Amino acid sequence: MNYYDAGEFDVVVIGAGHAGVEAGLASARVGAKTLMITINLDMIAYMPCNPSVGGPAKGIVVREIDALGGEMAKNIDKTHIQMRMLNTGKGPAVRALRAQADKVLYQQEMKKTIENEPNLTLIQGMAERLIIEDGECRGIITQTGAMYRSKAVIITSGTFLRGEIILGDLKYSSGPNNQQPSLKLSEHLEELGLELVRFKTGTPPRVNARTIDYSKTEIQPGDDVPRAFSYETEDYITDQLPCWLTYTNEETHNIIGENLHRSPMYSGVIKGRGPRYCPSIEDKVVRFNDKPRHQIFLEPEGRNTEEVYVQGFSTSLPEDVQYRMLRTIPGLEKAQLMRAGYAIEYDAVVPTQLWPTLETKRAKNLYTAGQINGTSGYEEAAGQGLMAGINAACRVLGKEEVVLSRSDAYIGVMIDDLVTKGTSEPYRLLTSRAEYRLLLRHDNADLRLTEIGYRLGTISEERYAKFTAKKAAIAEEIDRLKVTIIKPDEKTQAVIREAGGSELKDGIRGAELLRRPEMTYEDIKKLIPADIELSEEVEEQVEIQIKYEGYIEKSLQQVDRMKKMENKKIPADIDYDAISGIANEARTNLKEVRPLSIAQASRISGVNPADISILLVYIEQGRVARTGSE
């Protein structure tokens, strides 16, 4: 093949899914001349599975992406068909926003944003090889022989690497939704010495809305209160479409049981590991055989299509079995199948081969983000893409790279989990993975991360000015409530009685009264209103920060203790074989992960406190043996 020089860029991004679009936009916005190359320009930010964004933990990631100057939140705010706040009856740490997307409109809006972004070039093509010189990634070579030289490359290949679709006995090479797979890039990564694993995910059938009997289902409307993911959104969509709830039953489960021998999952056709937290319907029926039914949500895929996503019904059973299963479900007795569900197997990089910046340890200036790193979910992919784009751009521009800690963001939790612990199955973010989840809330993502975005240049001056004003208003109102005395007069007692509390005997500071479980900021406002009208966001922060002050303070103390360990750095090229006394399992795992701090080392599987103590003493003595190669 004849190769030709096609251009030079600071950063090249391979792929334009949810990781790729955030990587490309972030790189360009930080200031790097960026190229984004994708197999199909019509599939940018495509949603091959659930047409939704957000949910527990994931919704907080979307807010974090927005606070750092990313695009996912803005894009879903412009294109959703329904939005709901989940877990409103619980504490603020587990509340999360979830939006149902118009999937085609979501793609179109994201493509428009990318095409209009200064510093970002978008092309269609297939990257097959990387240009590696002296251990550094210097660009890519495409299927057509085009050579794009760059100072850094980010691979965001999703499930395309040697992708194979599996549907019953049928198995063929394909990317998601019958797109062209990427075959040679996987082989090239193995040539470079990167270890790949085989993972599996799947998607449910889609049915025609006109063939659903909605009278047999339960309506699931969006919230009446206008909501948005982005802190910049001012125009809200109020014309929402409902989703619908129905259930499987004994007949459904019997059909699945009778056909398990035809299931690729149980016949041995599927070799890759699937996501435990998003099992197929056949897996649910087998694993939870004591349950008489499972929830099925019918979710419209957009305003201008009749396709309905059958959420909770992911399957790779043969098409004829899918037909029979569907028609046992109330409301779907006459449903027309528009697309059959399927499983897809693909290659992923073992993520312990990455530094916390998402740069590979095998090749400098080569970054990976998204499902190639072993994660599942659009939000997880977007969060990684954002950080890879930021760090690749910072590297080539000579700026300090950004590593979010576990106390900074769910994005930090995810990346630390991946590069420190690895994953044996597609990784999904859960609130339970975050030890500081009281600090990592939906409501305070901007307070945690906007300063970083502003420093990087991804947050505008106008937005930053609004942010600083909001922060000042919160602090001033908290200070006011801490010193203002509320007298036990009749008006006060009436407000307290109405809230279900016990009457005052003496005067009390506003903050102390607000700490009572039954009292809200709205109640306090009736008694000692602020001099100026405050926004709902400011009022929400005042209430949360005062009510949970003790718990937040305790979490911050834990963070301070962990930061002391994070500040104890480990040389990247330390020779663990030169340290006597460390257990063999710990030594092997430390050599694989090569942690950059004592805190990270303590989180590695198989490394116990005794190993950490030996490592600490060894480093503190000052004579550290080096491997000679980083």
C-alpha positions in Angstrom: 0.0 0.0 0.0 1.1 3.5 -0.7 1.2 5.8 2.3 0.9 9.5 2.2 1.2 12.4 4.7 -2.3 13.6 5.4 -1.6 16.3 8.0 -0.1 17.1 11.4 -2.0 17.7 14.6 -1.3 18.0 18.3 -3.8 15.2 19.3 -5.6 12.6 17.2 -8.7 10.9 18.7 -9.7 7.5 17.2 -13.5 7.1 17.6 -16.4 9.4 18.0 -18.6 7.6 20.5 -19.3 9.1 23.9 -15.7 8.9 25.0 -14.4 10.1 21.6 -16.6 13.2 21.4 -15.6 14.4 24.9 -12.0 13.6 24.3 -11.9 15.6 21.0 -13.8 18.6 22.4 -11.8 18.7 25.6 -8.5 18.5 23.7 -9.6 21.3 21.4 -10.9 23.5 24.2 -7.8 23.2 26.2 -5.9 24.5 23.2 -4.6 21.5 21.2 -5.1 21.3 17.4 -7.2 18.1 17.3 -8.2 15.5 14.7 -11.1 13.2 15.4 -11.4 10.1 13.1 -14.4 7.8 13.1 -15.6 4.9 11.0 -19.0 6.5 10.2 -19.8 10.2 10.4 -23.5 9.3 10.7 -22.9 7.5 14.0 -21.3 10.2 16.2 -22.4 9.8 19.8 -24.6 6.9 18.8 -26.6 5.1 21.5 -26.5 1.4 20.6 -28.1 0.4 23.8 -30.4 2.3 26.2 -31.4 5.7 24.8 -30.9 7.4 28.2 -28.3 9.4 30.1 -27.8 9.5 33.9 -29.2 7.5 36.8 -27.5 6.6 40.2 -23.8 7.6 40.2 -23.9 8.0 36.4 -26.0 11.2 36.6 -23.5 12.7 38.9 -20.7 11.9 36.4 -22.7 13.9 33.8 -22.8 16.9 36.1 -19.0 16.5 36.7 -18.4 16.4 33.0 -20.4 19.7 32.7 -18.5 21.3 35.6 -15.2 20.5 33.8 -16.4 22.0 30.5 -17.6 18.8 28.8 -20.6 18.5 26.5 -22.8 15.5 27.5 -25.0 17.5 29.9 -25.6 20.3 27.5 -26.4 17.9 24.7 -28.9 15.8 26.6 -30.6 19.0 27.9 -31.3 20.0 24.3 -32.5 16.6 23.1 -34.2 14.7 25.9 -37.8 13.5 25.8 -38.2 12.9 29.5 -36.3 13.8 32.7 -36.7 12.5 36.3 -34.9 13.0 39.6 -34.4 9.6 41.2 -34.3 8.8 44.9 -35.9 12.1 45.9 -37.2 10.4 49.1 -33.6 9.7 50.2 -30.6 11.8 51.2 -28.7 14.1 48.8 -25.8 11.7 48.4 -27.9 9.2 46.4 -30.1 11.6 44.4 -29.5 11.4 40.7 -31.0 12.8 37.5 -31.9 10.5 34.6 -33.0 11.6 31.1 -34.6 9.7 28.3 -33.0 10.8 25.0 -34.2 11.3 21.5 -31.3 9.2 20.2 -31.2 10.6 16.7 -31.5 14.2 17.8 -28.8 13.5 20.4 -26.4 12.4 17.6 -27.3 15.3 15.3 -26.7 17.9 18.0 -23.4 16.4 19.1 -22.2 16.3 15.5 -23.2 19.9 15.0 -21.3 20.9 18.1 -18.1 19.1 17.0 -18.3 20.5 13.5 -18.5 24.0 14.9 -15.8 23.6 17.5 -12.6 25.7 16.6 -9.4 23.7 16.7 -11.2 20.4 15.9 -11.2 18.6 12.6 -13.7 15.7 12.0 -13.1 13.0 9.3 -14.4 9.6 8.4 -11.8 6.8 8.2 -10.5 3.6 9.8 -7.4 3.8 11.9 -5.4 0.6 11.6 -2.0 1.3 13.0 -0.2 3.7 15.3 3.1 5.5 14.4 5.5 4.5 17.3 8.9 6.1 17.3 11.4 5.6 20.2 8.6 4.3 22.5 6.4 7.3 21.8 3.1 7.5 19.9 3.5 9.9 17.0 0.3 9.5 15.0 -1.8 7.0 13.1 -2.1 5.2 9.8 -5.5 4.6 8.3 -6.9 1.8 6.1 -6.4 4.0 3.0 -2.7 4.7 3.8 -3.2 8.2 5.2 -0.6 9.1 7.8 -1.7 11.7 10.4 1.2 12.7 12.5 0.6 14.0 16.1 2.1 14.5 19.5 -0.5 12.3 21.2 -3.2 9.8 20.3 -6.3 8.8 22.2 -8.1 5.5 21.3 -11.8 5.5 22.1 -12.9 2.5 20.1 -15.9 1.4 22.1 -17.0 -2.2 21.3 -15.6 -2.1 17.7 -12.2 -3.9 18.4 -12.7 -7.3 16.8 -16.4 -6.9 17.5 -18.7 -9.9 17.0 -22.5 -9.9 17.1 -24.1 -13.0 18.5 -27.8 -13.8 18.1 -28.7 -17.4 18.9 -26.6 -19.7 16.7 -25.7 -16.7 14.4 -22.2 -15.1 15.0 -20.5 -12.6 12.7 -17.9 -9.9 12.7 -19.5 -6.5 13.4 -19.4 -3.4 15.4 -22.6 -2.4 17.3 -25.8 -2.2 15.3 -24.2 -3.9 12.2 -21.5 -1.3 11.8 -18.1 -2.1 10.4 -15.8 -3.5 13.1 -12.1 -2.6 13.7 -9.9 -5.6 13.2 -6.3 -4.6 12.6 -6.0 -2.1 15.4 -6.5 -4.9 18.0 -3.7 -6.9 16.4 -1.4 -3.8 16.3 -2.1 -3.1 20.0 -1.1 -6.7 20.8 2.1 -6.2 18.8 2.9 -3.3 21.0 2.7 -5.5 24.0 -0.7 -4.4 25.4 -2.7 -7.2 27.0 -6.3 -7.4 25.7 -9.3 -9.3 27.3 -12.6 -10.3 25.8 -15.7 -8.7 27.2 -19.4 -9.0 26.3 -22.4 -6.7 26.4 -25.8 -6.8 24.9 -29.0 -5.0 24.0 -32.7 -5.8 24.1 -35.2 -5.9 21.2 -37.0 -2.9 19.9 -40.7 -3.1 19.2 -43.2 -0.9 17.2 -45.1 1.5 19.4 -48.2 1.1 17.3 -48.4 -2.5 18.3 -48.2 -2.0 22.1 -51.4 -2.1 24.2 -50.4 0.6 26.7 -53.7 0.0 28.7 -52.1 -3.1 30.2 -49.0 -1.1 31.4 -48.3 1.5 34.0 -47.4 5.0 32.9 -44.0 6.4 34.0 -44.2 10.2 33.4 -41.3 12.7 33.7 -41.1 15.2 36.5 -43.4 18.2 36.5 -40.5 20.4 37.8 -38.2 21.5 34.9 -34.8 20.0 35.3 -31.4 20.1 33.6 -28.0 18.4 33.8 -26.0 21.4 32.8 -25.3 24.4 35.1 -25.6 26.6 32.0 -29.0 25.4 30.7 -31.7 28.1 30.9 -34.2 26.8 28.3 -36.0 23.8 29.6 -37.9 21.2 27.6 -41.4 20.8 29.1 -43.1 18.7 26.4 -42.2 15.2 27.7 -43.0 11.7 26.6 -43.9 9.0 29.1 -42.3 5.6 29.5 -44.3 2.6 30.5 -43.8 -0.2 33.0 -44.8 -3.9 32.6 -43.5 -7.2 33.8 -42.4 -10.7 32.8 -44.3 -13.7 34.2 -44.2 -17.4 34.7 -44.9 -18.1 31.0 -42.0 -15.8 29.9 -39.7 -17.6 32.3 -40.8 -21.1 31.1 -40.0 -20.2 27.5 -36.6 -19.0 28.6 -36.0 -22.1 30.6 -37.0 -24.4 27.7 -34.6 -22.6 25.4 -31.5 -22.2 27.5 -29.7 -24.8 25.4 -30.1 -22.3 22.5 -28.7 -19.4 24.5 -25.2 -18.4 23.4 -24.5 -17.6 27.1 -25.2 -21.1 28.2 -24.1 -23.1 25.1 -20.6 -21.8 25.3 -20.7 -19.6 22.1 -20.1 -16.5 24.2 -16.6 -16.5 25.8 -16.4 -12.9 27.0 -17.4 -11.7 30.5 -20.6 -9.8 30.7 -21.6 -7.0 33.1 -22.9 -8.5 36.4 -24.9 -5.4 37.2 -26.8 -5.4 33.8 -27.6 -9.1 33.2 -29.6 -10.4 30.3 -33.1 -11.6 30.9 -32.1 -15.2 30.6 -29.4 -14.6 33.2 -31.9 -12.9 35.5 -34.3 -15.8 35.3 -31.6 -18.3 36.1 -29.9 -16.4 38.8 -33.1 -15.1 40.5 -35.3 -18.1 39.9 -37.3 -17.3 43.1 -38.7 -14.1 41.6 -42.1 -14.6 39.9 -41.6 -11.5 37.6 -39.1 -8.9 36.5 -39.7 -5.3 35.6 -39.7 -4.3 31.9 -39.7 -0.6 31.0 -41.0 0.5 27.5 -38.9 3.5 26.5 -39.5 5.6 23.3 -36.3 6.0 21.3 -37.4 9.5 20.1 -40.1 11.9 19.0 -40.0 10.9 15.3 -39.8 7.2 15.5 -42.1 4.3 16.5 -39.2 2.3 17.9 -39.5 1.4 21.6 -36.6 0.1 23.6 -37.6 -2.9 25.9 -35.5 -2.0 28.9 -34.7 -5.0 31.2 -35.0 -7.5 28.4 -31.5 -7.7 27.1 -31.0 -11.0 25.3 -29.0 -13.0 22.8 -31.6 -15.8 22.4 -32.6 -16.7 18.9 -35.0 -14.3 17.1 -37.9 -16.8 17.1 -37.5 -17.3 20.9 -37.5 -13.5 21.4 -40.8 -13.2 19.5 -42.4 -15.8 21.8 -41.0 -14.3 25.0 -42.2 -10.8 24.1 -45.7 -11.9 23.4 -46.1 -13.3 26.9 -45.7 -9.8 28.4 -48.8 -7.7 29.3 -49.1 -5.0 26.6 -46.8 -6.8 24.1 -49.1 -9.7 23.1 -49.2 -8.3 19.6 -45.9 -6.4 19.5 -44.1 -6.2 16.2 -40.3 -6.8 16.6 -38.4 -4.1 14.8 -34.9 -5.1 15.9 -33.9 -8.3 17.6 -31.8 -8.1 20.8 -28.2 -9.4 20.5 -24.9 -9.8 22.4 -21.6 -8.3 21.2 -18.1 -9.5 22.1 -15.1 -7.1 21.8 -11.6 -6.6 22.9 -10.7 -4.4 25.8 -7.3 -3.2 27.3 -6.5 -4.5 30.8 -6.7 -1.1 32.5 -3.9 -1.7 35.0 -1.6 -1.0 32.0 -2.6 2.7 32.3 -1.3 5.5 34.4 -4.0 7.6 36.3 -3.8 10.1 33.4 -5.1 7.3 31.2 -1.8 7.2 29.3 -0.6 3.7 28.5 2.5 2.5 30.3 3.7 0.7 27.1 3.8 3.7 24.8 4.2 7.4 25.8 1.6 9.8 24.6 -0.9 7.0 23.8 -4.1 7.3 25.8 -7.2 5.1 25.9 -10.7 5.9 27.1 -14.2 4.4 27.3 -15.2 0.8 26.8 -11.7 -0.1 25.5 -10.7 0.3 29.2 -13.2 -2.3 30.3 -16.1 0.0 31.3 -19.8 -0.1 30.4 -22.1 2.9 30.0 -22.1 6.1 28.0 -21.5 8.2 31.1 -18.4 6.2 32.2 -17.1 6.5 28.7 -17.7 10.2 28.5 -16.0 10.8 31.8 -12.8 9.0 30.7 -12.9 10.6 27.3 -13.0 14.0 28.9 -10.0 13.3 31.2 -8.0 11.6 28.4 -8.6 14.7 26.1 -7.6 17.1 28.9 -4.4 15.2 29.7 -3.3 14.5 26.1 -3.7 18.2 25.3 -1.9 19.3 28.6 0.9 16.9 27.7 1.5 18.3 24.2 1.1 21.9 25.4 3.5 21.5 28.3 0.8 22.0 31.0 0.3 20.0 34.2 -1.9 16.9 33.6 -5.0 16.5 35.8 -5.7 13.5 38.0 -8.9 13.7 39.9 -8.8 12.0 43.3 -11.4 9.7 44.8 -12.6 12.7 47.0 -12.8 15.0 44.0 -15.3 13.2 41.7 -16.9 9.9 40.7 -14.8 10.2 37.6 -11.8 10.0 40.0 -13.2 7.0 41.7 -13.8 5.2 38.4 -10.3 5.9 36.9 -8.6 4.9 40.2 -10.6 1.7 40.4 -9.6 0.8 36.8 -5.9 1.6 36.9 -5.4 0.3 40.5 -7.7 -2.7 40.8 -8.4 -3.5 37.1 -11.7 -5.2 36.3 -12.7 -8.8 35.4 -16.0 -7.7 33.8 -17.5 -4.5 32.2 -17.1 -1.9 35.0 -20.2 0.1 36.0 -20.1 3.0 38.4 -22.2 2.6 41.6 -22.6 4.9 44.5 -21.3 2.1 46.7 -17.9 2.4 45.0 -17.3 5.9 46.4 -16.2 6.0 50.0 -16.7 9.8 50.1 -20.1 9.8 48.4 -21.6 12.3 50.8 -19.1 14.8 49.3 -19.7 13.6 45.7 -23.3 14.7 45.2 -25.4 15.7 42.2 -26.0 19.2 43.7 -22.3 20.2 44.3 -20.4 19.0 41.2 -19.8 22.7 40.2 -18.4 23.5 43.6 -16.0 20.6 43.4 -14.7 21.0 39.8 -15.5 24.4 38.2 -12.2 25.8 39.4 -10.3 23.1 37.6 -12.2 23.6 34.4 -11.6 27.4 34.6 -7.9 26.8 35.1 -7.8 24.5 32.0 -9.7 27.1 29.9 -12.7 24.9 29.3 -15.0 27.2 31.4 -15.8 30.6 30.1 -15.2 33.9 32.0 -19.0 34.5 32.1 -19.7 31.1 33.5 -16.9 31.4 36.1 -18.2 34.8 37.2 -21.7 33.3 37.8 -20.0 30.4 39.7 -18.0 32.7 42.0 -21.1 34.8 42.7 -23.1 31.6 43.6 -20.3 30.4 45.9 -20.2 33.7 47.7 -24.0 33.8 48.1 -23.9 30.4 49.7 -21.1 31.3 52.2 -22.8 34.6 53.1 -26.2 33.0 53.8 -24.7 30.2 55.9 -22.8 32.8 57.9 -26.0 34.9 58.4 -28.0 31.8 59.6 -25.2 31.0 62.1 -25.4 34.3 63.9 -29.1 35.3 63.4 -31.3 34.6 66.5 -34.9 33.4 66.0 -37.1 34.3 68.9 -39.7 31.9 70.3 -42.7 34.1 69.4 -46.1 32.8 68.2 -45.1 33.0 64.5 -42.1 30.9 65.1 -43.9 28.3 67.2 -46.6 28.1 64.5 -44.1 27.4 61.8 -42.4 24.7 63.9 -45.7 23.1 64.8 -46.7 23.0 61.1 -43.4 21.2 60.3 -44.1 18.7 63.1 -41.4 19.8 65.5 -41.4 20.7 69.2 -41.8 24.3 70.2 -38.9 26.5 71.3 -38.3 27.4 74.9 -35.6 30.0 74.2 -34.2 31.9 71.2 -32.1 29.8 68.7 -29.7 30.5 65.9 -31.2 30.0 62.4 -28.6 27.3 61.5 -29.4 25.4 64.7 -33.1 25.4 63.9 -32.5 24.3 60.3 -30.5 21.3 61.6 -33.7 19.8 63.0 -34.8 17.0 60.7 -38.3 18.3 60.2 -37.2 21.9 59.3 -36.4 23.1 55.8 -34.8 26.3 54.5 -38.3 27.3 53.3 -39.4 27.2 56.9 -36.5 29.3 58.0 -37.2 31.8 55.2 -40.6 32.5 56.7 -39.0 33.5 60.0 -35.8 35.3 59.0 -35.9 36.0 55.2 -32.6 36.9 53.4 -32.2 40.6 52.4 -32.1 39.6 48.7 -33.8 36.8 46.9 -31.6 33.7 46.6 -31.7 31.2 43.7 -33.0 27.7 44.4 -29.5 26.3 43.9 -28.1 28.6 46.6 -30.9 27.7 49.0 -30.4 24.0 48.3 -26.7 24.3 49.1 -27.3 26.3 52.3 -29.8 23.6 53.6 -27.6 20.6 52.7 -24.3 22.2 54.0 -26.0 23.1 57.3 -28.0 20.0 57.9 -25.2 17.6 57.1 -22.4 19.7 58.5 -21.2 17.1 61.0 -21.2 14.2 58.5 -19.5 16.3 55.9 -16.8 17.4 58.4 -16.2 13.7 59.3 -15.8 12.8 55.6 -13.4 15.8 55.1 -11.3 14.5 58.0 -11.1 11.1 56.3 -10.1 12.8 53.1 -7.3 14.7 54.9 -5.9 11.4 56.3 -6.0 9.9 52.8 -4.3 12.9 51.2 -1.3 12.5 53.6 -0.9 9.0 52.1 -1.5 10.4 48.6 1.3 12.9 49.2 3.8 10.1 50.0 5.0 9.5 46.4 6.4 6.3 45.0 9.0 6.6 42.1 7.4 5.2 38.9 10.5 3.2 38.2 11.1 1.8 41.7 12.5 -1.8 41.7 10.2 -3.9 43.8 12.5 -6.9 43.5 15.0 -5.0 45.6 12.7 -4.6 48.5 12.9 -7.6 50.9 10.0 -8.7 53.1 7.2 -7.9 50.7 4.8 -10.8 50.1 5.2 -12.4 46.6 1.5 -11.7 45.6 2.0 -8.0 46.7 5.3 -7.7 44.8 3.7 -9.1 41.6 0.7 -6.8 41.8 2.8 -3.7 42.7 5.0 -4.4 39.6 2.0 -4.7 37.4 0.2 -1.5 38.6 3.2 0.6 39.5 1.3 2.9 41.9 2.4 6.5 42.1 1.6 7.0 45.8 1.3 5.0 49.1 -2.4 5.6 49.1 -2.8 4.0 45.6 -0.6 1.1 46.6 -2.8 0.4 49.6 -5.8 0.0 47.3 -4.2 -2.7 45.2 -5.6 -6.2 45.6 -3.3 -8.5 47.4 -1.2 -5.7 49.0 -1.8 -5.8 52.8 -0.9 -3.3 55.6 2.4 -5.1 56.4 3.5 -4.7 52.8 2.7 -1.0 52.9 4.7 -0.6 56.1 7.7 -2.2 54.5 7.4 -0.1 51.4 7.1 3.1 53.5 10.2 2.3 55.5 12.1 1.5 52.3 11.2 4.7 50.5 11.8 6.9 53.6 15.4 5.6 54.0 16.2 7.4 50.8 18.1 4.7 48.9 15.6 3.6 46.3 16.7 1.1 43.7 15.4 1.9 40.2 14.5 -0.5 37.3 16.2 1.9 34.8 13.1 1.9 32.5 9.8 3.7 33.2 
